[in-house]
Amino acid sequence: MLNPEDLYELDTDLPEMSGPVLLHSLDGFVDAGSTGQLVREHILDALEHRVIARFDVDSLIDYRARRPPMTFDRDHWAAYEAPELVVRLVHDEAGTPFLLLSGPEPDRLWEGFTASVLHLVERLGAGLVVGFHGIPMGVPHTRPVGITSHATRPELIDRGTWFDKVQVPGSAAGLLELRLGEAGHDAVGLAVHVPHYLSQSAYPAAAVAALEAIIAATGLALPVDAVRRAAAATDAEIAEQVEGNDEVEKVVRALEQQYDAFAGAAERDSLLAESQDMPTADELAAQFEQFLAEQDGPDASP
């Protein structure tokens, strides 16, 4: 078993912190609507930050599975964009310090990685760990964005769940939350519901929901206005695509009826437990193909 300190280097010049929040969002697992990516980019664009810890990506990343980009200039290799898995020290709008772990999800040594993060949590005295990402759901874009919350203690969340007991492919973030709970640390996970026909596009409304949930869980003063404006612009584009298209409107209305039926029935605990016909992702994607083509891709504007 590796020594947890072998997988990361920590800056020695750190300020005094009292129970800082640690946010985490890793690339590589499900992130419908680029929810986690949008939140990370917004936080780093809007708030003061610096890297205080770096993980050993050579030990954690399979480069052949996710080849880092290199630049070839005429007759020589000019640049190499090495992946970074780092912890940043960020200050919110009130000057409160918090931590943000981001980068590619490790391909290997998950137990070693989670042990290293746990070691960092204890070394830095983090009081609460919060992860966030988007998941595709059979919900319409015309209804409030939902969130499935989970935590190491029931007292940490006040939201009902749309899920019963399910088995899903594992993730480093999920394993981290599990191991934190086993070690007696408080951790919360936020899975934001993204309409499955928009899951491949940047969907700022989901990022707004994630930010608001993070603020509610942590008390951090995070800016949200810029993301709200991006969400309003995207929602207007979606409405324009839908308007006048009878087939799309019919499918959206069906999703609305389904959503309202589930949301209005207090006795129903799980959306996935009900056996009703839902429009498939393929049916919806065919109608939204043009919109997705315009919005898709890592460089697409929200």
N, C-alpha and C positions, 0 to 999 in steps of 0.2 A: 504494500500500500504506500503510495506516495505521501510525502509530507505535504500538507495543504499549502504551505508557503512556497513549495517548489514550483507551483504553477502560476504564480503572480509576483509582480514587483510593486511595492507600495511606496509612494512618495513619503519622505520623512518630514517634509514641511507642511504640516496639516494644522488647521485652526482647531481651537477647542470646540467640540460639538457635544450637545446633550441629546442623546437618543434620536439621531437623524433618521428620516425616512429613507429607505432604499427602494427606488423604482427600478424595474427591470423589464426589458423588451428585447427579444433576440430574433434575428432574421433566420428563416429556415423552416419554421413550423407554420401552421395555418395562421394567416393574417388577412382575413377577408376585408376588402375595402381599403387595404393598406392602412388599417386603423393604427396599429402600433407605430408604423413608420411615420405617419402624419403627426402623431403625438410627439414622438422623439424629435423630429425635425423642427416642430414648432417650439418645443421647450428650448432646444439648443439655439434656435434663431432668435428667440425673444429674451433669453436670460443669460446672465454672466455665468461662465463655467470654465473649468480646466480639468484635464486628466490627472487623476491621482493614483490610479492603479492600472496595470496592464497585465493581461493574461498571456501565457506562452502559447500563441496560436500554432506554432510549429508542432506542439504536442497534441493540440486539440482539433485541428482542422485537417480534413482530407483534401488536399489541393487538387487532386485529379478529379474529384467529384464536383468541386466548385473552384474552377481555375481562376486565380486572380488576374485582372487585366494587366497587360504590359503594352508599352508604346514602342513601336518600331519607327525610327525616323531615317528614311532614305537608305542608310547603309549601316545602321547600328541600333542596338537597343538603348532607348533613351530614358525609360522610366518603368518602374514597377510599383503597382498599387497594392501594397501588402495589407491583408485584412487586419482589422483591429478589434479586439474584444477588451473593452476598457470600462473602468468605473470613473465617472466624472463627478466632481464636486460642483454643485449648482446652487445658486442663491435665488430664492423666489422674489416676488415683487416687494415683500416686506423685509428682505434681507436674510430670511431664515435659510440656513444651509440644508441641502438634502443631497442624496446620491442617486446617480443614474447609471445602471449597468446596461450596456448595449453592445451590439456586434453580432457576428454570425453564431448561430447555435453550434456548440461543439459537435463534431462528428464522432468523437471517441472520448474515452475517459470521463463519462458522465458522472460516475461516483466521485472521481477525483476532482472534477470541476465543482460539483455541488459541495463537497467537503471544503474546497478552497473558498467558495462564496460564504459558506457558513463561518469559516474562520475569519473572513473579512467582516462579516456582520458582527461577530463577537469582539473583534479587535477594534472596530470603529464604534461599537456601542449602538448599532442601529436598533431603533425601537419597533419599527414596523416595516415589513417588506411587501411591496405591491407590484404585481405583474399585470400586464394588460395586452390584449390582442383582439382581433376581430374573427368571428366565425360565421359561415354562411348559414342562413336560416330561411325557412319558407314563410317570410313575412313581407308585407308590402312597404314600399318607401313612403306611403302616405300616412303611416301611423308612427307614433313615438318610437324611437330606437330603444330596444330592450337590452338588458344586460343579465347574463348569468354570473352570479357571484359565488365564490367558494373561498373557504378560509380554513386555517388551522384550528380555529375555535368558532363555534356557532355565534358567539356574542359579537364577533367582528363584522358580521353582515346583517343587514335588515331587509334584504330582498328575497322574494320567493324565487324558487327555481322552476324552470320549464322542463327540467330533466328528472328522470328517475335514476335508477342504477344502470349505468351503461359502461361498456368497455371500449376504449378508444386507443389509437396508437399513442405511444408515450412521447414525451418531450422533455428536454432538459429543464425547461421552466416548471413543468409539472412535477418532475422529480425533486427539484429544488424546494418547491412548496411542501412536498411530502416530508423531505428530510428536515426542513426547518421546524415543521410541526412536531416531528419525533424528538427534536432537540429542545422543545419547549419555547420556540420563538413564534411571535405573531406574524402571520403572513396572509395576504389576501390576493385572490386572482379575479380579474375582471375580463369576461369574455363578452364582447359587444356583438349584438345580433345585426348582421348586415343582410339585406335582401339578397338571396342567392343569385339573382339575375344581375346584380351589380357587384358581386364579390371580387371580380377581376379588375375593377376600376377603383381609382382613388375615390373614397366616399367620405367627405369631411364631416357629414352629420354624425357618423360613428365616432370620429375623433372628438367631436364636441361632447358626446355622451361619455366617452372614456375620460376626458379631462374633468368633466363635472363630477364623475364618480370618484376620481382620484382626489379631487378637492374635498369631497364629502368624507372620504375615508381617512384623509391625512391632515386636513386643516391647512394645507399649503396654499399660498396665494399665487395661483398660476393664472396667467393671462389667457383669455378664451375668445375675445372679440374678433381677432383676425380669423380664427378658425370658423367662427359663426358666420362671418361674411363669406368665406369660401363655401360653407355649407349652403347658404342661401343662393349663391350663384349656381352651384351644382344642382340644387333642387329645382331651380328655374329651368335649367337645361333639360333635366329629366321630364319635367312637366311639359315642356315644348315638344319633346319626342313622343310623349304619350298622347297629347291632345290631337284629336281627329283620327287616331288610329283605332278603329273599332275593335280589332282583335286584341291589341295590347290593353285597351281599356277594360275589355271583358275579363282578361286574365287578372288584372290588378283588382278589379271589383271582387272577383272570386277570392283572391287572397285577403282582401279587406273583410269580407264576410267570415272567412275562416278565422282570421285574427280576432275579430270582434266576438265571435262565438266562444273562442277559448278564453279570451281576456275577461269576458263577462260571466263566465261560469266559475264561481269561486270553488266549487267542489272538484274541479278538474285540476289536478296537481301537475300534470306533465303534458306538454304539447306532443311529445313523441309517443306518448302512451295511447293516443287516440288513433283509431284506424279509419280516417277519412281520406278521400282522394285529394291530393294536392297537385297543382300544376307542376310539371317537371322543370328542372333547370334548362333542359334542351328546348322546351316549348317557349319559355320566356326568353332565353338567349337568342332564339331565332328572330324574335320581334325587336330586341334591343341591340342587334348586331351592329348597326351603324353607330349607335351611341357608344357602345363599348369600344369599337374600333377607334373612335375619336378620343376616348378618355384613357384607354389602356396604356400600360407601359410605365416604367419607373420615372420617366421624365415628364409624364403628363401633368398638366396643371390641374389642381383640384377645382 
